[in-house]
Amino acid sequence: MDRLQFEVPVRIAPAPGLPVEEIYSVEQALDILQDWPVRRQGPIYQKAFNACFGATVDVVKTEDACRAFMAFCRTSGLMARDMMTPRKRGGEARTLQA
């Protein structure tokens, strides 16, 4: 398994009416983040970008980058409604509801 591949893909819905996409790796997450409009980049975006970039140079764990990217997707409205998100250590997974 590629060290930059997520354990579970992040499911995003880029826009209403478009099909859900699955993001499988740090590289794919960075592609989404680099295309994000500058006017919509805030602290959560920056944390996700820094974490994903850090994973590419081995200073951030891939799953930490995945969690940061998921937080960005949730707050920006990109997260697919059917995306399962793991709870913090020891909890059950849950489905996001809009």
C-alpha positions in Angstrom: 0.0 0.0 0.0 1.3 3.5 -0.9 2.2 5.4 2.2 0.1 8.4 1.1 -3.0 6.3 0.5 -5.9 6.8 3.0 -7.2 3.8 4.9 -10.7 4.8 3.9 -11.5 7.1 1.0 -13.0 10.4 1.6 -16.3 10.8 -0.3 -17.1 14.3 -1.6 -19.9 15.8 -3.5 -18.2 18.7 -5.5 -21.5 20.3 -6.5 -25.3 19.5 -6.5 -26.1 17.2 -9.4 -22.5 16.0 -9.8 -21.6 12.4 -8.9 -19.9 11.7 -5.6 -16.1 11.4 -5.9 -13.8 9.3 -3.7 -10.5 10.7 -2.6 -8.1 7.9 -2.0 -4.8 9.7 -1.2 -3.0 12.7 0.0 -2.1 13.6 -3.6 -5.8 13.7 -4.6 -6.7 15.7 -1.5 -3.9 18.2 -2.4 -5.4 18.5 -6.0 -8.8 19.5 -4.5 -7.1 21.9 -2.0 -4.9 23.6 -4.6 -8.0 24.2 -6.8 -10.0 25.7 -3.9 -10.9 29.4 -4.4 -8.5 31.7 -2.6 -11.4 33.8 -1.2 -12.7 30.7 0.5 -9.5 29.6 2.1 -9.5 29.9 5.9 -7.8 28.4 8.9 -9.4 24.9 8.4 -8.4 24.9 4.8 -4.8 26.0 5.8 -4.6 23.2 8.4 -5.7 20.6 5.8 -3.3 21.9 3.2 -0.4 22.0 5.6 -1.2 18.5 6.9 -1.5 17.0 3.4 1.7 18.8 2.3 3.4 17.6 5.4 2.4 14.0 4.7 4.2 14.2 1.3 7.5 15.1 3.1 7.0 12.6 5.9 6.5 15.1 8.7 2.7 14.4 9.2 1.1 10.9 9.3 -1.1 10.1 6.4 -4.1 9.4 8.6 -3.7 12.8 10.4 -3.7 14.4 6.9 -6.8 12.5 6.1 -8.6 13.7 9.3 -7.6 17.3 8.5 -8.9 16.9 4.9 -12.1 15.4 6.2 -12.6 18.3 8.6 -12.1 20.7 5.7 -14.6 18.8 3.6 -17.2 18.8 6.4 -16.9 22.5 7.1 -16.8 23.5 3.5 -19.8 21.4 2.5 -17.9 19.1 0.2 -18.5 15.9 2.3 -20.9 13.5 0.7 -24.0 12.9 2.8 -23.3 9.2 3.0 -19.7 9.5 4.2 -19.0 7.4 7.2 -16.7 9.2 9.7 -14.8 7.4 12.4 -15.2 8.6 15.9 -12.2 9.4 17.9 -10.5 6.4 19.4 -12.8 3.6 20.6 -16.1 4.9 19.2 -18.3 3.6 16.4 -18.4 5.0 12.9 -21.3 7.3 12.1 -23.0 8.5 8.9 -23.1 12.3 8.4 -26.6 13.8 8.1 -27.3 17.1 6.6 
